[in-house]
């Protein structure tokens, strides 16, 4: 058995953020080094096998060339091992993958895009994807933006990493609703050209941070004439936000342009805000039908009206949606908006209580990250 050797030009030590690459195939090694460079990380390259056990266990991701699969099969089983096949016509590669305990068998260059994302995820320390909740109104002025902000505020207040994304260019700007219109950071015009992979951590750092809450970042519109973002930019930004974990809330325009459709398709569930009045329900029916074409889990949030309007359960049934609950009116909410007080900041208010109950239902408990009102 050959003695393991390390290419020291790419090594940063056993705790390096980059993957461990194990192969003696020069062509494969060069290809993997290029992919790692594109992902913004440096691998630890072992040209002999098996690698030291400490390296094997510590690496965030292990890429094993098929030429070394049998030699590495005796190492401890672990997650994050990928086998790079060298011959598409060799059916035995799948047997070697089982012996190695590999999660996937990949062939380059076909799997290059997928592998690039996986390497970048490992370097970024990506864990469980964020729950993504889209919020849209059944009609204009239904209160979708208010609910989207309140969900984000409530999640951040309870210690969850939260990104709020403004997907409605005609809504006036969620940063204003949060009282953060003067906060520095990127707005949509600065990200409209985004394509491919965007770092979740770098995205969160570049976005305006809301002064009243830690752990909450907001991507909104500026005051320029930019009114649209390409669907590719929406896809890249949402994917980056999801990789960061926690909660992503998207305020989606009810007129579903391609970017709004992309936002729905990447969401886990949607809340459709419907005032309990006949014309609003009629308008919401069209919005619900369009939303269901892009997302399977769409739920109704009914806002009671005075005098007594339609019953919430009847509205949800008529829209063929699951009822997420009723959202009672909150005194002083309009005045808060004028003063830059974020919706949901009052923990005892009906809006914050609704959001807390909903988030407790759909989100698992997570460790606090120092969030809180101050």
Secondary structure, DSSP 8 states (H G I E B T S, - for coil): -----B-TTS---TT-SS-EEE---HHHHHHHHHHHHHTT---EEESSSS--HHHHHH-S-EEEEGGGHHHHTTS---SSEEEE-S-TT-TTHHHHHHHHT-SEEE-TTTTHHHHHHHHHHHHHT--S--EEEEEEESSTTSSHHHHHHHHHHHHHHTT--EEEEEE-TTS--HHHHTT-TT--SB-HHHHTT--S---HHHHHHHBEE-TTBSSEEEE---SSS-----HHHHHHHHHHHHHT-SEEEEEE-SS--HHHHHHHHT-SEEEEEEESSHHHHHHHHHHHHHHHTT-S-EEEEEE--TTT---HHHHHHHHT-EEEEE----TTHHHHHHHT--TT-STTSHHHHHHHHHHHHHS------S--B-
